[in-house]
Amino acid sequence: MTGYAKTVGRGLAIGLICAAATGAVAVAQAIEVEEAVLGDATVRLYLHPFLTPDELTTLRLVMTNEQALALFVPNADGFAALAAAPAEGVIREGQPVASAIALAELPDAAAASKAATAACDQAKAGGEPCVVVLEVAPAQ
């Protein structure tokens, strides 16, 4: 190893140690997922920490009841996603939050996620970017 490579390597190691010590390194937290097959669809619920117990109860009903799913995703052809802003949630004070956006009839899961989060980000009042809380895909 050349002197330059050793110096760069040490500098990088020292930088990482300092960043870790100050909390500057963000560690991605894995989000638990629940999955259910409902009719001709597979539904995934992402258990984000910001979801309240009432929101989780409602979303679990949506993922296990075709009529409830139809309220969130009226036309379940193709792929669908429901995105929510962490600061605003999905349902507050018994009402759906305006920034919680569900979009359907998309060609794949990535397109559904991207479209739902973009629409949610436009509708939210501020704060962290929106995330997908529910995905619907054709059953395989």
ABEGO torsion letter per residue (X at the ends): XBAAAAAAAAAAAAAAAAAAAAGABBBBBBBBBBBBBBEABBBBBBBBAABBAAAAAAAAAAAABAAAAAAABABABEBBBBBBBAAAEABBGGBBBAABBBBBGBABAAAAAAAAAAAAAAABAEEBBBBBABBBBBBX
